């Protein structure tokens, strides 16, 4: 049975199976069954058999290809959500709740509306849910999200000049550490290695493994090393240039290519001392 990866509002992605064997292609808008009604999503890709075995597939199916009227209604929902979010924010202010309303999302058939919010601590929003249900006449869900999820839903441009990775393709957030920045010889200035969410850049993880493996080909920084120009101390490893810089006793810097390190030049003391 074919399985597809679908995208919903806020870069939310889910796997659904196609038990009716519909003529689906990437980019199509499709209607899917949810717990209480129907929702509309966009097809990103069809999973290979290997990926299907490892994916968490929804037990509910893709029902049909979305019609032009259904696509138009979905767009109307998106516009309506802007006003709904403002209404929720106003009610939060009136109740003086310590929470930030990030986004609102209608289920396609209006059987449910979800409000996403961030908060520093637990918030008692039971009265707020009742008020919202009275205004929107539907089932209300308030869902607390973290800073990274907020950035994903809001969207934006990263410091690289491209759209945020979390909005484009990242499904899950994996742990990021400052050691990854150190391994890549990056500045630990928070403004340089933090994303729009205020957390460490997700892209620090992309090349972390390569840097760890490449660093093993060189002696440790601070070790003594014999070069053609004399003996000095390893001052810097330049992974992308495939060389290291050795500071000689007279203050000069000698660049030692990786090829020379591999040819058998030996440090004047053990790398592991």
VMD Tcl script that draws the C-alpha trace (Angstrom):
set ca {
  {0.00 0.00 0.00}
  {1.59 3.35 -1.04}
  {2.58 5.74 1.75}
  {3.06 9.47 1.25}
  {4.60 12.25 3.29}
  {2.13 15.13 3.54}
  {2.66 18.69 4.72}
  {0.08 20.76 6.56}
  {0.14 24.31 7.82}
  {3.12 25.34 9.92}
  {5.43 22.84 8.19}
  {3.69 20.05 10.09}
  {4.41 16.77 8.31}
  {2.62 13.44 8.63}
  {2.65 10.07 6.84}
  {-0.63 8.78 5.38}
  {-1.36 5.63 3.42}
  {-3.21 5.51 0.09}
  {-5.51 2.52 0.43}
  {-7.58 3.64 -2.58}
  {-4.55 3.79 -4.94}
  {-5.27 7.31 -6.13}
  {-3.32 8.94 -9.01}
  {-1.22 11.01 -6.62}
  {1.89 12.99 -7.59}
  {4.11 15.26 -5.44}
  {2.59 18.71 -5.09}
  {-1.03 17.51 -5.18}
  {-3.50 18.74 -2.59}
  {-5.32 15.82 -0.97}
  {-8.04 15.33 1.59}
  {-7.22 13.06 4.50}
  {-9.26 11.55 7.27}
  {-8.47 12.76 10.78}
  {-9.87 11.76 14.14}
  {-12.84 14.10 13.88}
  {-13.47 14.91 10.26}
  {-11.29 15.81 7.29}
  {-8.23 17.94 6.66}
  {-6.28 19.11 3.61}
  {-2.56 18.54 3.05}
  {0.03 18.77 0.31}
  {1.90 15.73 -0.98}
  {5.66 16.04 -0.60}
  {6.85 12.61 -1.72}
  {6.08 8.92 -1.93}
  {8.06 6.80 0.51}
  {10.25 3.94 -0.63}
  {9.60 0.51 0.96}
  {12.65 0.92 3.22}
  {11.43 4.27 4.52}
  {7.90 2.98 5.01}
  {9.16 0.40 7.50}
  {10.77 3.09 9.65}
  {8.05 5.76 9.29}
  {5.25 6.40 11.74}
  {2.27 6.11 9.42}
  {-1.12 7.46 10.42}
  {-3.72 4.67 10.67}
  {-6.10 6.94 8.72}
  {-6.12 7.12 4.92}
  {-5.87 9.67 2.13}
  {-9.49 10.00 0.99}
  {-9.26 11.75 -2.38}
  {-7.59 14.44 -4.43}
  {-8.77 17.88 -3.31}
  {-11.13 19.71 -5.64}
  {-10.70 23.34 -6.72}
  {-13.47 24.37 -4.31}
  {-11.77 22.57 -1.42}
  {-8.45 24.26 -2.19}
  {-10.21 27.64 -2.28}
  {-11.88 26.92 1.08}
  {-8.51 25.99 2.58}
  {-7.13 29.35 1.49}
  {-10.12 31.06 3.09}
  {-9.34 29.20 6.31}
  {-5.78 30.53 6.24}
  {-7.07 34.11 5.97}
  {-9.62 33.54 8.74}
  {-6.87 32.26 11.04}
  {-5.19 35.67 11.12}
  {-8.25 37.26 12.70}
  {-8.77 34.26 15.00}
  {-5.22 34.58 16.31}
  {-5.76 38.25 17.12}
  {-8.99 37.41 18.93}
  {-7.18 34.82 21.05}
  {-4.37 37.23 21.84}
  {-6.86 39.85 23.00}
  {-8.56 37.36 25.29}
  {-5.18 36.28 26.72}
  {-4.37 39.91 27.53}
  {-7.74 40.42 29.17}
  {-7.13 37.42 31.41}
  {-3.51 38.44 31.98}
  {-2.22 35.00 31.15}
  {1.55 34.64 30.82}
  {1.57 33.05 27.39}
  {2.34 34.12 23.83}
  {-0.12 33.06 21.13}
  {1.97 32.11 18.10}
  {-0.50 30.76 15.57}
  {-4.03 29.54 14.94}
  {-5.02 26.65 12.69}
  {-8.46 25.62 11.51}
  {-9.10 22.01 10.69}
  {-10.41 22.04 7.12}
  {-14.00 21.21 8.08}
  {-14.00 23.60 11.10}
  {-14.58 20.73 13.51}
  {-11.56 21.90 15.50}
  {-9.35 24.94 15.93}
  {-5.87 24.69 17.41}
  {-4.05 27.61 19.00}
  {-0.28 27.28 19.42}
  {1.45 29.19 22.21}
  {4.72 29.49 24.07}
  {5.11 30.04 27.81}
  {7.90 29.99 30.35}
  {5.86 28.02 32.86}
  {2.64 26.08 33.21}
  {-0.47 28.08 32.34}
  {-4.02 27.38 33.54}
  {-5.98 28.11 30.36}
  {-9.17 26.16 31.11}
  {-11.31 29.30 31.32}
  {-9.73 30.61 28.12}
  {-10.69 27.42 26.27}
  {-14.32 27.88 27.32}
  {-14.32 31.49 26.13}
  {-12.77 30.53 22.78}
  {-15.27 27.71 22.29}
  {-18.08 30.19 22.89}
  {-16.70 32.54 20.25}
  {-15.77 30.04 17.53}
  {-18.48 27.42 18.22}
  {-16.11 24.48 17.73}
  {-13.75 22.23 19.65}
  {-10.72 24.21 20.88}
  {-7.25 22.84 21.47}
  {-4.40 24.88 23.00}
  {-1.00 23.39 22.31}
  {2.20 24.60 23.95}
  {5.28 24.56 21.71}
  {8.96 25.40 22.14}
  {11.06 28.16 20.64}
  {12.21 26.00 17.72}
  {8.65 24.96 16.88}
  {7.60 28.60 17.04}
  {10.25 29.53 14.47}
  {9.10 26.65 12.27}
  {5.48 27.79 12.30}
  {6.20 31.48 11.87}
  {8.85 30.94 9.20}
  {11.61 33.33 8.20}
  {15.02 33.76 6.60}
  {18.15 32.41 8.29}
  {21.49 34.20 8.55}
  {22.56 32.27 5.44}
  {19.99 34.17 3.38}
  {17.83 31.11 2.72}
  {14.53 30.02 4.23}
  {14.87 28.33 7.62}
  {15.75 24.64 7.51}
  {13.06 23.84 10.07}
  {10.41 25.28 7.75}
  {11.78 23.66 4.60}
  {12.67 20.09 5.46}
  {13.59 19.30 9.08}
  {11.06 16.90 10.61}
  {12.55 16.56 14.07}
  {14.92 18.67 16.13}
  {18.07 16.88 17.22}
  {20.36 18.04 20.05}
  {22.81 20.83 19.14}
  {25.80 21.69 21.35}
  {28.41 24.45 21.46}
  {31.06 21.73 21.03}
  {29.89 21.41 17.44}
  {30.76 25.08 16.92}
  {34.15 24.57 18.57}
  {34.88 21.60 16.33}
  {34.30 23.84 13.31}
  {36.43 26.69 14.72}
  {33.43 29.01 14.80}
  {33.01 32.01 17.05}
  {31.02 31.25 20.19}
  {29.33 34.66 19.94}
  {25.61 33.84 20.45}
  {24.59 36.25 17.69}
  {26.74 34.31 15.22}
  {25.65 30.75 16.03}
  {21.99 31.25 17.00}
  {18.96 31.04 14.75}
  {15.77 33.10 14.69}
  {14.47 30.95 17.54}
  {17.30 32.09 19.81}
  {18.67 28.54 20.02}
  {21.84 27.13 18.45}
  {21.71 26.85 14.67}
  {20.45 23.48 13.45}
  {23.02 23.58 10.63}
  {25.85 23.27 13.16}
  {25.02 19.57 13.16}
  {25.22 19.05 9.39}
  {29.02 18.97 9.10}
  {29.84 18.09 12.68}
  {30.66 14.45 11.85}
  {32.92 15.45 8.96}
  {34.89 17.85 11.14}
  {35.32 15.25 13.87}
  {36.65 12.70 11.38}
  {38.89 15.20 9.58}
  {40.39 16.51 12.82}
  {41.76 13.02 13.61}
  {44.13 13.36 10.65}
  {46.00 16.19 12.38}
  {47.94 16.53 15.64}
  {46.23 18.31 18.50}
  {46.49 22.08 18.78}
  {49.35 22.90 21.16}
  {51.50 19.93 20.15}
  {55.03 20.47 18.88}
  {55.62 19.71 15.19}
  {58.68 19.55 13.00}
  {58.42 21.36 9.67}
  {60.85 22.02 6.84}
  {61.39 25.50 8.31}
  {61.95 24.32 11.86}
  {60.13 23.11 14.92}
  {57.07 24.91 16.23}
  {53.71 24.54 17.92}
  {50.50 23.61 16.16}
  {48.39 26.75 16.40}
  {45.41 26.13 14.14}
  {43.77 23.38 12.09}
  {42.15 24.62 8.88}
  {39.93 21.72 7.84}
  {38.48 23.21 4.65}
  {41.90 24.29 3.39}
  {43.34 20.90 4.35}
  {46.27 22.39 6.22}
  {47.43 23.38 9.67}
  {49.35 26.41 10.90}
  {52.49 25.86 12.97}
  {53.90 28.79 14.94}
  {57.71 28.67 14.79}
  {60.04 29.77 17.59}
  {60.87 33.02 15.77}
  {57.18 33.96 15.58}
  {56.63 33.05 11.95}
  {53.67 30.91 10.93}
  {54.31 27.88 8.72}
  {51.46 26.30 6.75}
  {51.69 22.53 6.65}
  {49.48 20.80 4.03}
  {47.61 17.66 4.98}
  {49.60 15.74 2.35}
  {52.80 16.54 4.24}
  {51.28 15.36 7.50}
  {50.30 12.11 5.83}
  {53.73 11.58 4.28}
  {55.12 10.65 7.64}
  {56.23 13.87 9.28}
  {56.20 13.16 12.97}
  {55.47 15.52 15.88}
  {58.39 16.14 18.21}
  {56.24 14.77 21.04}
  {53.40 12.25 21.04}
  {49.96 13.51 20.01}
  {48.53 11.72 23.00}
  {50.83 13.02 25.70}
}
mol new
graphics top color blue
foreach p $ca { graphics top sphere $p radius 0.5 }
foreach p [lrange $ca 0 end-1] q [lrange $ca 1 end] { graphics top cylinder $p $q radius 0.2 }
display resetview
